Amino acid sequence: MPSSQARTDREAAPRRDRGALRRTGEWCARHFVTVLVLWVAALAGLQVLQHAYGGDYSDDFSLPGTQSQEGLDVLKAHAPQAGGYSAQVVLHDADKPLTSVSDQVATAVADLGKLPDVLSAQNPLPSSGSAPPPPPDPNTGPLSSDQKTAYITVRFSVQPATLDPSYLDGVDAAVQPLRSAGVEVEYGGPLG
C-alpha cells in the first residue's frame, strides 16, 4: 500500500517541484521537432563562424634559427631529391618474384621520375647482377624477403595530396608496364 500511495503523491506533485533538468527534458520530448531544428541551426551557425573567423590550414614548418631548420636548408641546397614529400607505389606479384620483371620496374621508376613535381623515384630492386643486400630485419626494406612485394618511394617537391586528381593519370601511365606484366600496383601515402 505505501508504494501505491507514493506513486499517487508523485503524480499529483506540482510541476514546479520537479527539477529544472527534468522539466527541460520533458519540454524537449514534447517539442522534439523544434529541438532538432535548433540543433541543426546551431551547427550551421558554428560552421559559418568557423569559416568567417577560423584560421587557415598551413603546412609551413619553417622555424628560423633552429637546428632542424638549418638541417632542412642544407638538405635542400645539397640534396633536394632527399627532401620533399614522399609516397609509395606498392608492387606485389603472388606468382613470381619481382626480380623477374626488373625491366618493367626500371621503366616504371624512370617514368615516375619524369613526372612533374617528382624529385626522385627509388627502384626497390637491386641493380642487375647483384644480390639484394640483406635488410637488418626481414620485415623492413623496399623489397620483401620472398621478393614478391616491394615499394617504390617517390619523393615530391609539393604535397602529393594537393596535386590535381588528373595527376594520377600520369602515375597510372608510368606503372602501366608493371600492370601489363601481371603485377598488382597500389598507391600508398598521399597518392592513395
Secondary structure, DSSP 8 states (H G I E B T S, - for coil): -HHHHHHHHHHHS-GGGS-HHHHHHHHHHHTHHHHHHHHHHHHHHHHHHHHHHS---------TTSHHHHHHHHHHHH-GGGSSEEEEEEEE-SSS-GGGGHHHHHHHHHHHHTSTTEEEEE--S--TTS-----SSTT-SSB-TTSSEEEEEEEESS-GGGS-TTHHHHHHHHHHHHHHTT-EEEEEGGG-
